């Protein structure tokens, strides 16, 4: 799996599993050095699926759910959308996977996209990319 896709997939899937906004999951992963661990593990075990990575992450940290119902069910749609946005950010600014994910997940736009109730996960990648870029100005 390509690095940007692995990072986004892991963040969005873990967000879904733990019912926590993806932008908060990313910040926690970065603080706990999970992002580097994911990339290193992918180099050693490229055939593994998201459940493997989620189990590995749980072995290092455990995030508790912040809600009683699943507010982040559209993780698959977000994986596709956010992977494309991160790819655009990486190409435009010559960033590696972690840096590009950082720009995205630290944005107010990521916070909005993370919430199913906003419907932003249904928008086009170019629109989300433009919102992230506008925040940087």
C-alpha angles and dihedrals in degrees: 000000000000113000098244091047092048093052095045093044092050093048095046094043092048089048088055095046095048097033092234126132112267094233089059091046091053092050091049092048091051093047092050093045090244094136094063090043090054092052093047092047091050090055090054098037108027093159096061123111133225093269089060091053093044090053091048091050091049087054089060103033136004120208118196122223116258096204141047096228131044106267095167103055097132095073094129092058090046092050090058095042098043094044089058093046092049090049090053091049092048093050096045096047100028093241132158120239096269094047093048092048089049093056091049100042094044091056127098086234091063090053089054094045090050092064113080092205092067093060090219090129085073095058124101118267092239091058093049090045090053091051091052092047091049090055091058092060 
